[in-house]
Amino acid sequence: MTTITTRTVAYSADDLTMIGHLALPAGTGLRPAVLIGPEGTGLGDVERRRAEALAELGYVALAFDLHGGRYLEDPEEMLARCLPLLADPDRMRGIGHAALDVLRAESRADPDRIAAVGYGTGGAIALELGRDGVDLRAIGTVNGLTTGRPGEAARIRCPVWAGVGSEDPIMPPAQRDAFAAEMQAAGVDWRLTVYGGALHAFHHPPVDHPTVPGVGHHPRHARRAWRDIVDLLAECLPVTEDPGA
């Protein structure tokens, strides 16, 4: 296993002090970088481990925060914060840009080779960065098939991969169709993977706190979705050796 290093990073966004988790690969040279957005509950150990797994593959990875260092286990509290956020593209972009600035400021991160990957609310933020015209190499979203303001998807400058469970009541077929129509009309290089029999947040291991209805872990599809994200990064953001490595 490659030796990696990690540290927490504090930064301001959405009138909060956010606490992100930065994972760095071995070596000293520039590496491609990945922004990782969490589900609506916020940054937890699952996203931290994902950042570390990507660092082991050679990426600089920042798992960003949504709620000022808090993990919202109470579904009502989570929805009370996330639903207004998801209805406000400018707020989502502000959270995404603040995290992106932290990632770009990291000396190991190549500012010209960055991808954004997110789950649920974090995936919606990744898409909004694309709609805002940010120069990304790839966008990946799981359970975050949101649509944006009319015409702004045309500003997406990279391939988009999206994954969703076939039985996800939060991202039902009508939402999938709207997302696909938006991407197609904008001329985006897009793909949509539907995981048969999976619910919302199928990628997330079971939790010991209440969840919103329609959530359920699907171990086999969780592994597949992770491989799909890794494959997206390998295609669009390959890890190449830097002379200073």
Buried (B, 14 or more C-beta within 10 A) or exposed (E): EEEBEBEEBEBEBBEBEBBBBBBBBBBEEBBBBBBBBBBBBBBBEBBBBBBBBBBBBBBBBBBBBBBBBBBBBEBEEBBEBBEEBBEEBEBBBBBBBBBBEBBBEBEBBBEEBBBBBBBBBBBBBBBBBBBBEBEBBBBBBBBBBBBBEEEBBBBBBBBBBBBBBBBBEBBBEEBBEEBBEBBEEBEBEBBBEBBEEBBBBBBBEEBEEEBBEBBBBBEEBBEBBBEBBBEBBEEBBEBEEBEEE
